[in-house]
Amino acid sequence: MLIKVEHLSHAHDGRPALHGVGFTAQEGERLVLLGCNGSGKSTLLKIIDGLIPPDAGVVTYDDRPVDRAALADRPWRLRFRREVVLLFQDPAAMLFHPTVAEEVAFGPRQLGLDEPEARAVAWIERAGLAALRDRSPHALSRGEQQKVALASLLVLEPRLLLLDEPTASLDPRSTGWLVDLLQDLETTTVVATHSLSLAPELGSRCLVLGEDHTLLHDGPVPRPDADMDLLRRANLVHRHRHDHDGHVHRHDHVHDWE
């Protein structure tokens, strides 16, 4: 297996973020991480990426625990940083170079990959950013920044791609482009979202985090017509009043389901 998450728990300033979470993923799997805001999705992705250590439990990548000793091992750390990448929910936090071209070429240069500029050009073209290659990333729209940040990760040809709410900044056309791109990749992906309608397009297997920060479900993407109880427990549906010809009643709604 490529990754193994065991009994993972974490808290921020005493507030629980994850509790006893565990799952495995094989090479080439496409997982979607579904949960309401505050359920722990971002925290889980950052722990898998080795950016923060868990309070309890362990993440294993390619048979080695992602811990302080592993990340202090420079050859292994360089390999891990190339093979495991995370797209932040806020793309601006990832951008710090004067031009798009330099931003996308930075990773290959740092990791000593051959022909970093050629790699960057190829991904700038594939991301539809050619007209913006000499622009400052900070002068771009949020959606364009998202594409630049994603290109700067995919140029490394990672084995494991972690994405935190990747469509939050994208318009419908760009969202369609992203879905098509992810479906064409052979990379293992874990995509966090709270969108039920988009979830089936982002992964064939679904992990659902609950408001109690535990893993409620590991299996097919839940559907409102079959899994309403699970969706209620995960706070992925809501109830409100309706007035139909003077008859007021309440029922569950999933407004983003198509």
C-alpha positions as CSV (number, residue, x, y, z in Angstrom):
1,M,0.0,0.0,0.0
2,L,1.1,3.6,-0.6
3,I,-0.2,5.2,2.6
4,K,-1.5,3.9,5.9
5,V,-3.1,6.0,8.5
6,E,-3.5,4.5,12.0
7,H,-5.4,5.8,15.0
8,L,-4.7,9.4,14.1
9,S,-5.8,12.0,16.6
10,H,-5.0,15.7,16.8
11,A,-6.2,18.9,18.6
12,H,-5.6,22.6,18.0
13,D,-5.2,24.6,21.2
14,G,-7.2,21.9,23.0
15,R,-10.0,21.7,20.4
16,P,-10.3,18.3,18.8
17,A,-9.6,18.1,15.1
18,L,-9.2,14.4,14.5
19,H,-10.0,11.4,16.7
20,G,-8.9,7.8,16.0
21,V,-8.9,8.1,12.2
22,G,-7.5,5.2,10.2
23,F,-7.5,4.1,6.5
24,T,-5.2,2.8,3.8
25,A,-4.7,3.7,0.1
26,Q,-3.2,1.7,-2.7
27,E,-1.1,3.1,-5.5
28,G,-3.4,4.7,-8.1
29,E,-6.5,5.0,-6.0
30,R,-8.7,8.2,-6.2
31,L,-10.1,9.0,-2.8
32,V,-12.5,11.9,-1.9
33,L,-12.5,13.2,1.6
34,L,-15.9,14.5,2.4
35,G,-16.9,16.4,5.5
36,C,-18.5,19.7,6.7
37,N,-16.4,22.7,7.5
38,G,-14.4,22.1,10.7
39,S,-14.6,18.3,10.5
40,G,-10.8,18.0,10.2
41,K,-10.2,17.5,6.5
42,S,-7.4,20.1,6.2
43,T,-5.7,18.9,9.4
44,L,-5.7,15.3,8.0
45,L,-4.1,16.4,4.7
46,K,-1.4,18.4,6.5
47,I,-0.5,15.5,8.7
48,I,-0.3,13.1,5.8
49,D,2.0,15.7,4.1
50,G,4.2,15.8,7.1
51,L,3.6,19.5,7.8
52,I,2.3,18.9,11.3
53,P,2.9,16.0,13.6
54,P,-0.2,14.2,15.0
55,D,-0.8,14.1,18.8
56,A,-1.4,10.3,18.5
57,G,-1.2,7.7,15.8
58,V,1.0,7.4,12.7
59,V,1.0,7.9,9.0
60,T,3.1,5.5,7.0
61,Y,4.2,6.3,3.4
62,D,5.6,3.6,1.3
63,D,6.4,1.4,4.3
64,R,8.1,4.2,6.4
65,P,6.5,6.2,9.2
66,V,6.3,9.9,8.4
67,D,7.8,11.1,11.6
68,R,10.6,13.4,12.9
69,A,13.3,10.9,12.2
70,A,12.2,10.3,8.6
71,L,11.9,14.0,7.9
72,A,15.4,14.6,9.3
73,D,16.8,12.0,6.8
74,R,17.7,14.4,4.0
75,P,17.6,11.9,1.1
76,W,14.3,10.5,2.2
77,R,12.9,14.0,2.9
78,L,13.8,15.2,-0.6
79,R,12.1,12.1,-2.1
80,F,9.0,12.5,0.1
81,R,8.7,16.2,-0.8
82,R,8.8,15.4,-4.5
83,E,6.4,12.4,-4.3
84,V,3.8,13.7,-1.8
85,V,2.4,17.2,-2.5
86,L,-0.4,19.3,-1.0
87,L,-2.5,21.9,-2.7
88,F,-3.6,24.4,0.0
89,Q,-7.1,25.7,0.2
90,D,-5.7,29.2,-0.2
91,P,-3.4,29.1,-3.2
92,A,-1.8,32.5,-2.5
93,A,-0.1,31.0,0.6
94,M,1.9,28.8,-1.9
95,L,3.1,31.5,-4.3
96,F,6.1,33.7,-3.7
97,H,8.0,34.1,-7.0
98,P,7.9,37.2,-9.3
99,T,6.5,35.4,-12.3
100,V,4.3,32.3,-13.1
101,A,7.2,30.8,-15.1
102,E,9.6,31.0,-12.1
103,E,6.9,29.7,-9.7
104,V,6.3,26.6,-11.7
105,A,10.1,26.0,-12.3
106,F,11.1,26.4,-8.7
107,G,10.2,22.9,-7.4
108,P,12.1,21.0,-10.1
109,R,15.1,23.3,-9.6
110,Q,15.1,22.8,-5.8
111,L,14.9,19.1,-6.1
112,G,17.5,18.8,-8.8
113,L,15.3,17.5,-11.6
114,D,16.6,17.6,-15.1
115,E,15.4,20.3,-17.5
116,P,13.3,22.3,-14.9
117,E,12.4,25.1,-17.4
118,A,11.2,22.6,-20.0
119,R,9.1,20.8,-17.3
120,A,7.7,24.1,-16.3
121,V,6.8,25.2,-19.8
122,A,5.0,21.9,-20.4
123,W,2.8,22.3,-17.3
124,I,2.2,26.0,-17.9
125,E,0.8,25.0,-21.3
126,R,-1.2,22.1,-19.9
127,A,-2.8,24.4,-17.2
128,G,-3.7,27.0,-19.8
129,L,-1.4,29.6,-18.3
130,A,0.8,30.4,-21.3
131,A,-0.6,33.9,-21.7
132,L,0.2,34.6,-18.0
133,R,3.7,33.1,-17.8
134,D,5.4,36.5,-17.3
135,R,2.8,37.8,-14.9
136,S,3.2,38.0,-11.1
137,P,1.1,35.2,-9.5
138,H,-0.1,37.8,-6.9
139,A,-1.7,39.9,-9.7
140,L,-3.8,37.0,-10.9
141,S,-7.4,36.1,-9.9
142,R,-7.8,33.5,-7.2
143,G,-8.8,30.9,-9.7
144,E,-5.7,31.6,-11.8
145,Q,-3.6,31.4,-8.7
146,Q,-5.1,28.0,-8.0
147,K,-4.0,26.8,-11.5
148,V,-0.5,28.1,-10.9
149,A,-0.2,26.4,-7.6
150,L,-1.5,23.1,-9.0
151,A,1.0,23.3,-11.9
152,S,3.8,24.0,-9.5
153,L,3.0,20.7,-7.8
154,L,2.2,18.5,-10.8
155,V,5.5,19.5,-12.5
156,L,7.2,17.3,-9.9
157,E,5.3,14.2,-11.1
158,P,4.2,13.2,-7.6
159,R,3.0,9.8,-6.6
160,L,0.5,11.2,-4.0
161,L,-1.5,14.4,-4.7
162,L,-3.4,15.9,-1.8
163,L,-5.9,18.6,-2.6
164,D,-7.8,20.8,-0.1
165,E,-11.1,22.1,-1.5
166,P,-9.5,22.6,-4.9
167,T,-12.6,23.9,-6.6
168,A,-13.5,26.6,-4.0
169,S,-11.8,29.3,-6.1
170,L,-12.8,28.0,-9.6
171,D,-15.6,29.0,-11.9
172,P,-17.7,26.2,-13.5
173,R,-15.5,26.0,-16.7
174,S,-12.3,25.7,-14.6
175,T,-13.9,23.2,-12.3
176,G,-14.7,21.0,-15.3
177,W,-11.0,21.4,-16.5
178,L,-9.8,20.3,-13.0
179,V,-12.1,17.2,-12.9
180,D,-10.9,16.2,-16.4
181,L,-7.3,16.7,-15.4
182,L,-7.6,14.6,-12.2
183,Q,-9.3,11.8,-14.1
184,D,-6.4,11.7,-16.6
185,L,-3.7,11.5,-14.0
186,E,-2.3,8.1,-12.8
187,T,-1.3,9.8,-9.5
188,T,-2.9,8.6,-6.3
189,T,-5.2,11.4,-5.2
190,V,-7.0,12.4,-1.9
191,V,-9.3,15.3,-2.6
192,A,-11.1,17.1,0.3
193,T,-14.5,18.7,-0.4
194,H,-17.8,19.4,1.2
195,S,-19.6,19.2,-2.1
196,L,-21.8,16.1,-2.4
197,S,-22.5,16.8,-6.1
198,L,-18.8,17.0,-7.0
199,A,-17.6,14.1,-4.9
200,P,-18.4,11.3,-7.4
201,E,-16.3,13.1,-10.0
202,L,-13.3,13.5,-7.7
203,G,-13.0,9.9,-6.4
204,S,-14.3,6.4,-6.6
205,R,-13.9,5.8,-2.9
206,C,-15.2,8.2,-0.2
207,L,-14.0,8.9,3.3
208,V,-16.5,10.8,5.4
209,L,-15.4,12.7,8.5
210,G,-18.0,13.6,11.1
211,E,-18.5,16.6,13.3
212,D,-17.0,14.5,16.1
213,H,-13.8,14.3,13.9
214,T,-14.1,10.5,13.6
215,L,-14.2,8.6,10.3
216,L,-17.9,7.8,9.8
217,H,-17.7,6.0,6.4
218,D,-15.1,4.4,4.1
219,G,-16.7,3.2,0.8
220,P,-18.8,4.5,-2.1
221,V,-19.8,8.2,-2.2
222,P,-23.0,8.6,-0.1
223,R,-26.2,9.4,-1.9
224,P,-29.2,11.3,-0.5
225,D,-31.6,8.6,-1.7
226,A,-29.8,5.9,0.2
227,D,-27.5,7.3,2.9
228,M,-29.5,10.2,4.5
229,D,-28.7,9.1,8.0
230,L,-25.0,9.2,7.3
231,L,-25.3,12.6,5.7
232,R,-27.2,14.0,8.6
233,R,-24.6,12.7,11.1
234,A,-21.9,14.3,9.0
235,N,-23.8,17.6,8.8
236,L,-23.8,17.4,5.0
237,V,-27.6,18.1,4.7
238,H,-29.8,20.7,6.4
239,R,-33.4,21.1,7.3
240,H,-35.6,24.2,6.9
241,R,-39.2,25.2,6.6
242,H,-41.2,25.1,3.3
243,D,-44.6,26.6,2.7
244,H,-46.6,24.8,0.0
245,D,-50.0,26.3,-0.5
246,G,-50.3,27.3,3.1
247,H,-48.9,23.9,4.4
248,V,-45.7,24.5,6.4
249,H,-43.4,21.5,6.9
250,R,-39.7,20.8,7.3
251,H,-37.5,18.3,5.5
252,D,-33.9,17.6,4.6
253,H,-32.1,19.4,1.7
254,V,-28.9,18.8,-0.2
255,H,-28.8,21.8,-2.4
256,D,-25.6,21.0,-4.2
257,W,-26.7,17.6,-5.4
258,E,-27.2,17.4,-9.2
